[in-house]
Amino acid sequence: MPESDSNFTVSRRSWWSLIAVLIVQAQNAFNDNFVKLVLTGLAMAVAAGTPVGENIQYILFVMIPLPFILLAPIAGYLSDRFSKRDVIFGSLLFQLVLFVMVTGAVIMRSVEVAIFGYFLLAVQSTIFSPAKQGILKEIVGSERLGFANGLMSMLTMVGILGGMLLAGRWFDGRLEAFNKLNGVIPENGWQAALVPMYWVGGACLIALIIGWFVEKTPSYPREKFTRGVWVRHFLHLRQLFAQRRLRIVALFITSYWFVANYMGVIFVNFAKELYPDAGEAGRMEATAEMLTWVGGGLIVGSTIVSLLSRKKIRLPVAPFGGFGMALALVGAGLYPPGSLLWNLSLSLMGFASGFYVVPLNAWLQDLAEEERRARIISALNLMASFSGVVAVMVGFTLDKISVDPSGQILVMVPFLILVGVILLRFLKTDISDSK
């Protein structure tokens, strides 16, 4: 394992910068997921019976990884060439512009423009991601990197859950009220979406102000832009795969994102099963509540791992996180949806995933060289994005061949058990070799 930078001093200014980074990345996660859930409910309500309305969850979930696949090299280059603080601030400004666009699409009653705006928000997240992760070591150093990653993972989940829960309840509550007032008509979906978009879009201004207070970090002027940057996907992957530890750790992290993306799609399918009528309220709130159980567990798990990692990265807990996720999915596949045991299984899924992914993320960032860390993270994002597309395709295929959501969940159990076993053996060998 790399030696820790024991002489690194974290100033008060750096601690405040860390807080600012954690807040704006949680806000970014909140907004992305708020828009995703509102647009999912909107499309189901106003385009019921059409290909867009019936498959909106697959459309939006595919749009999340596509920008990472197309633009990961550019995102990595920007964070390696310029101050990561400047990239973060520019991303927040771009986010504000895009919220204006999506809100305008709702006003114009255009599902297509709103979906395109969501795609551009995914582009914004692509640029934001390597900057927000890569800046952590520059702010707090290696020894506290596990602690910072745990907080980031926990607050990201707070943002995701907050965005989905608020979107689900706000949209469904307004949709139900308009349905009672006007009867079930498509116009109610547009009315239900509009006011929430106004308020959450306005909150982007607060994030922009907070982002301004992140301390300036180094830039690297010798990193020149060339046309070859556009096709550096394979170069970045080669740099990542050239080092055995980086390669293997990246594959384990990618396995986690494959399962996470897959579960996101399946939860929407559960909600559609519970609320068959697309025009009625309930689907989005049900989806949000499922994710809240998972996210609540992840917040607790990530917080515990973060506290355990205050002085060093706790890698040995990661395989048991994998086994815990497998056990949780057994419960989620066998117990009735919505029952207490089913909800507790979802909570265990989140709790165990914190133990799995937080130490692995911190280790990968610590292993990466200073000037290439953003590109390594960008390459990891590329891998995770490919896994997301595959996850959506697997979920879509199982749905179309009439495998019910419970059966779709159980498909992941053997995969997670295998991942846990391989990770356990890898860590035992690696730790022995490094002594």
Summary of the structure (lengths in Angstrom):
residues: 435
radius of gyration: 21.1
end to end distance: 9.4
largest distance: 71.1
contacts: 1619
relative contact order: 0.15
helix: 83%
strand: 0%
